[in-house]
Amino acid sequence: MAGSGCLAKYQSIAFLPHLGSVTPAGFAQSALKPLFEEVPSAASGLIWRHENGRSADYFLPETTGAGCAFLDYDNDGWMDIYLVNGGKCDFLVPDPPLRNALYRNNRDGTFTDVTEKAGVAAGGYGMGVAVGDYEGDGWPDLYVTQYGRSILYDNNGNATFTDVTARAGLAAPGWASSAVWFDYDNDGRLDLFVCRFVDFDKSKNKFYGNEKTGERFYCIPRIYPPAASWLFHNNGDGTFTDVSKESGIAKALGKAWGVVATDVNNDGWMDLFVANDTVANFLLVNKRNGKFDEMGLEAGVAYSQAGRERSGMGVDSADFDQDGWQDLFVTNVDQEMYSIYRNSHDLTFEDMAGPMGSAGYRQTKEN
């Protein structure tokens, strides 16, 4: 969560659905049973812990958790789990870097850590992961977003991966928060959009706290300038070309946490909705000529109903009212309403935050 300190450690706990047949006579009794049951680490084998690398310097990346992915990396028909870890923001400490973890599904409710064998430990300051078969060879690949250096892991098809970031031309220096694979030019190949957060590195770390006592606090992202995200075009030969400037993506300076690829105007071309933290959200509309127009303000998805920026975190898109048009959803930081935007079929959206988004506000405020 941006702008606030997080717990130093998180332990992985698996939750499995508690399902059974429900008859009318037994509905009341069955309705009282939980939908999920907690499976302790000792039983599931998921013993991984997240570390945020909290330091005396209060680097901003330390305030964030990290993402994960469910994927069938070995194509055995069972979903495996990839977990992204934090690290040390200064990269100068003698401790070994924290590692991400890949857990193979044993098909019996347990998992085995195969990180080292698979070669996907990463070791930077992790943020998120996007899964996609960029080569079209039937094997899911991984793009791990990090502060410092993001990584493209190519699936070798034999339960191992290779870091091909440099060879693929996917250098994305800076703070990459999340990413999405999508085919923006309808050529049948997956391209890559990478969210960038604020313009920050440890040399630009700003003091935020009590100047008289010298006590530091984690700052809010407003004190750092926004940055441009990246769009990489898949060349079809295992390499990518940075088309951020040509496409118009680079003109939209934001503080991006989440992104979803979706077709908001039903023209058959994928658009992008980007959740920004403390600045306006973006709706990047695909112009079908390799370019995007940022239309968040015109579409009514940039600001709250009061005309204010929110602290956008995660995003999704779905047709929640089943009218054949994709709607948009954003989770915002605590004590802000969630954003639920209903598609009006004309590249504008109705903000449903009042009747529907208040559930998130009440829950987080009470906590």
Disulfide bonds with the S-S distance in Angstrom:
none
